[in-house]
Amino acid sequence: MSADTIFALSSGRPPAAVSIIRVSGPGAHGAGRRLAGSLPDVRIAALRTLRDEAGGRLDDALVLRFDRPASSTGEDIVEFHCHGGRAVVDAVLSALAEIEGLRPAHPGEFTRRAFENGRIDLTEAEGLADLIEAETEFQRKSALAMAEGGLKRQIEQWQKRVLILSAQAEAAIDYAEDDDVGTDPTLAKECFELARELGEWLGRPRIEPLKDGVRVVIAGPPNAGKSSLINAIAGQERAIVTDIPGTTRDQIEVPLSLGGIPILLTDTAGLRESDDTIERIGINRARSLVEGADVLLWLGETKEAPGHSRRILVHPRADLAERATAPEGSLAVSSVTGAGLDELLARTSELAASLLPDEGAIALNRRQAAHVAEAQGALEAAAATNEFVFAAENVRAARVAFDRLTGRAGMEDVLDSLFGRFCLGK
Amino acid sequence: MFDVLVIGAGHAGCEAAAAAARRGARVGLVTFRAKDIGQMSCNPSIGGVGKGHLVRELDVFDGLMARAADRAAIHRRMLNRSKGPAVQGPRFQADRRLYRSAMAALVAESGVEVLVAEALALRIEGGRVTGLHTCAGVLGCRALVVATGTFLDARIFVGDEVQEGGRRGERASGALAEQVRGMGLAQGRLKTGTPPRLDGRTIDWSCLEEQPSDLDHWTMSSLDEGIRVPQLACAIARTNGRTHEIIRSAFDRSPLFAGAIEGRGPRYCPSIEDKVKRFADRDSHQIFLEPEGLEDHLVYPNGVSTSLPADVQRAFLRSVEGLERVEVVRPGYAVEYEFVDPRRLRSTLETTDIAGLFLAGQINGTTGYEEAAAQGLAAGLNAAAHALALDKVQFDRRTSYIGVMIDDLTLQGVSEPYRMMTARAEYRLALRADNATTRLGMAAIEAKCVKDRRRDQIENHFERRARSTWSDTEEGKADFLYAPYLERQEREWEAVQRDARVTIPAWLEFASVPGISTEMAERLEHARPETLDQASRIRGVTPAALSALYVAASRRAA
């Protein structure tokens, strides 16, 4: 039996101290080697640098390998214990998705495989049923109810358009003789138009930054005043500190709400050249964090600032006499007197806001985006083909993608649309 | 003692009886009148898009319909020629008399014993069917196929006239209907209609658009029996504003709109009054004038099925160009009838409650000869299996339209008469009318339901497929054309198969499964899916409910 290889974030939603990404299936070990270079011995955790296809560094992670059938799913498994930031997790998941033969797991699919391969005992599974129910029910509700029905309406509107296109194509096939329908040349045009519109939506900000926070990273050389700044911001009246996790590793993450914008403020290790092994790991991690930052607050020398598209140059410790004047383009800030803090927060939240869906706008989450992207691809293919039946087939694929998104099974809907719009049948 | 008894000698009954006989069963075919065998009670055509696919599939199992159609074809058209081989639909106009005599001859050849009698009641003992009470005494049997069409509480409407009974001039069997209803199988009422029959000699053909028969000769059956019947042309007439006005002014006399008919009619075969009402902006509808036979002056005006009063029918027809002087030989009418909920059937078409009792054809809520015949095949093959302890023959969605239909019926049920359409087949590109032998040939041979000549043809076909010259054949070219899509479908099918291996025990109470809501339990209870895959295709069943069901099914199985 050839099963797909599946992957998913198996621990809770980031940010968290550690995020566990699990890959299961015949291609799991191959995928593990693609990302980690090599895999450790079975059941031995080892540190590896994860890299994407282009060699870009994703994270340093603990990697574990399990061989079938002695694994939780009964299949070959690789686990990546990454740093629990959203950007890191996203990057690793994206890199996995790039690998041929891998696909994101459906809800409950790991459990399902465990079951199929006899890895879960029966009483365990009975209890899991409730859990699966709760989780998926929550996902379904939250996905559709989120924007007070706005997203639902938008999706329904797309779905309706796809239905009409599908009905049109099906009618031309099943009612070859009726003069009410023909192989309508506008079908391709409308498929193209809808695909373009879906593409536009896919290019918009996703819901995840809204839910998980915009990652604002504070970086600079050691003793630049990063920690003081983070404390000052966290202590600011206008910034509400919602939770402060311990300094679990080498970074502090402070989720806070800045003028209603969710922010994940991250402190990093000081950046400098070092011979110390432990420190070097921390520095490397800090560099990765800088790269993955949504917004970067740089506290070092202007000329040493890393390139970043959303960067604020900060001139810290401006209360000190010798640092009273900030260089051109740098914002003078004092964690002691609070000078410049308001300005810094305003500029930060302005940059962060650009990453979020507009207020009141409807955003897709990753799952929804995947289905919409599938529909978009199918509609593009439908618009591009000259074979009518292929066009119909692709429109059907688009319809199925929407059905999966909304959980509706579709044939009857097509027939309703078909017979409602066209006068068919002898 | 019969192995298999079949009640009803329509399209489903004849195929069921002959199929059971081909598997070696002693079969009795019970009918009111011997001349009902092969009767085309509605339009005189066989096949079409989707329907033609069914006939070709039936043919691979040595079914009768394709061969009878070849012997009676007076007009042939391959529909959808321009849209690619997957959706091309072979369709014939058949000479009614030739078709009936061809079918009677094929039934006679099959060794089926035709018993002219009225079926009164099923004999059921210990949860299984053991025989049939008829007006001529009791007949014992091991399995029984009910293929009685619209016999359940049928009512005929012509305007404000209402008659009890099946088709016009046919008898309805009341006692048996009462028994079936008593078993709790009947679900609701459906409606179907038929157009008036015209005297072709009173039609002015010269002013109508001619629809010629295809020039190339092709056959419905893969066994060409060499019979060449002369070909006739059909013609297309069109309704106009005046026609619609006449129809509209008689809405109050239509049993459809006056509320006398409560059954739901098929959306895809609306009556002309329905078309005029629902599509008020259309200024014209097509009428296909189809001759009923070589030596028959009757013409079937396809497209104007109606239950309006006879005088209105005549008036609106005469407003159509070419039909100004037309004589209506028989007015059109609507039939309303009760049907059985096909969700009470297994995928073999055996009832879930009574062992050995099979139902096939229009009684299951389908419409069309081809749909009926294909169910007849499935029921007949499996009734023989039941009686003689042979392997069941099951059809699946990936390899046949028969499988699509049976799966749709037994899983989703029907809310309107079910008609085959290619849109219903998700593996449409693989299910072509031209590759039925490839898809089903081996299954037919394994079912031991084909005669030597058919077996040779199937084996020969697979030998030719293995040769390098195959890619030059029409079927080979079509294989190549669809190959990329077929690979994708193959992968989808693997996922389906994984789910299909998870069987749901028949006694599982859905409401007792942890994590399944009341609403989901109800949906599942109605459909009684046999596997997880089937459950996943029930309308409205959520992924969450499926997960819970999966866990429950696996636990129970272990």
Boltz contact constraints between the chains, C-beta under 6 A:
constraints:
  - contact:
      token1: [A, 108]
      token2: [B, 547]
      max_distance: 6.0
  - contact:
      token1: [A, 115]
      token2: [B, 554]
      max_distance: 6.0
  - contact:
      token1: [A, 122]
      token2: [B, 555]
      max_distance: 6.0
  - contact:
      token1: [A, 125]
      token2: [B, 551]
      max_distance: 6.0
  - contact:
      token1: [A, 129]
      token2: [B, 514]
      max_distance: 6.0
  - contact:
      token1: [A, 129]
      token2: [B, 515]
      max_distance: 6.0
  - contact:
      token1: [A, 129]
      token2: [B, 548]
      max_distance: 6.0
  - contact:
      token1: [A, 129]
      token2: [B, 551]
      max_distance: 6.0
  - contact:
      token1: [A, 130]
      token2: [B, 514]
      max_distance: 6.0
  - contact:
      token1: [A, 130]
      token2: [B, 515]
      max_distance: 6.0
  - contact:
      token1: [A, 132]
      token2: [B, 547]
      max_distance: 6.0
  - contact:
      token1: [A, 133]
      token2: [B, 515]
      max_distance: 6.0
  - contact:
      token1: [A, 133]
      token2: [B, 544]
      max_distance: 6.0
  - contact:
      token1: [A, 133]
      token2: [B, 548]
      max_distance: 6.0
  - contact:
      token1: [A, 136]
      token2: [B, 543]
      max_distance: 6.0
  - contact:
      token1: [A, 136]
      token2: [B, 544]
      max_distance: 6.0
  - contact:
      token1: [A, 137]
      token2: [B, 544]
      max_distance: 6.0
  - contact:
      token1: [A, 170]
      token2: [B, 423]
      max_distance: 6.0
  - contact:
      token1: [A, 173]
      token2: [B, 87]
      max_distance: 6.0
  - contact:
      token1: [A, 173]
      token2: [B, 422]
      max_distance: 6.0
  - contact:
      token1: [A, 174]
      token2: [B, 49]
      max_distance: 6.0
  - contact:
      token1: [A, 174]
      token2: [B, 421]
      max_distance: 6.0
  - contact:
      token1: [A, 174]
      token2: [B, 422]
      max_distance: 6.0
  - contact:
      token1: [A, 174]
      token2: [B, 423]
      max_distance: 6.0
  - contact:
      token1: [A, 176]
      token2: [B, 49]
      max_distance: 6.0
  - contact:
      token1: [A, 176]
      token2: [B, 79]
      max_distance: 6.0
  - contact:
      token1: [A, 176]
      token2: [B, 80]
      max_distance: 6.0
  - contact:
      token1: [A, 179]
      token2: [B, 286]
      max_distance: 6.0
  - contact:
      token1: [A, 387]
      token2: [B, 84]
      max_distance: 6.0
  - contact:
      token1: [A, 388]
      token2: [B, 83]
      max_distance: 6.0
  - contact:
      token1: [A, 389]
      token2: [B, 83]
      max_distance: 6.0
  - contact:
      token1: [A, 389]
      token2: [B, 84]
      max_distance: 6.0
  - contact:
      token1: [A, 389]
      token2: [B, 86]
      max_distance: 6.0
  - contact:
      token1: [A, 389]
      token2: [B, 87]
      max_distance: 6.0
  - contact:
      token1: [A, 407]
      token2: [B, 542]
      max_distance: 6.0
  - contact:
      token1: [A, 409]
      token2: [B, 539]
      max_distance: 6.0
  - contact:
      token1: [A, 419]
      token2: [B, 267]
      max_distance: 6.0
  - contact:
      token1: [A, 423]
      token2: [B, 275]
      max_distance: 6.0
  - contact:
      token1: [A, 423]
      token2: [B, 279]
      max_distance: 6.0
  - contact:
      token1: [A, 423]
      token2: [B, 282]
      max_distance: 6.0
  - contact:
      token1: [A, 424]
      token2: [B, 268]
      max_distance: 6.0
  - contact:
      token1: [A, 425]
      token2: [B, 268]
      max_distance: 6.0
  - contact:
      token1: [A, 425]
      token2: [B, 269]
      max_distance: 6.0
  - contact:
      token1: [A, 425]
      token2: [B, 270]
      max_distance: 6.0
  - contact:
      token1: [A, 426]
      token2: [B, 302]
      max_distance: 6.0
  - contact:
      token1: [A, 426]
      token2: [B, 303]
      max_distance: 6.0
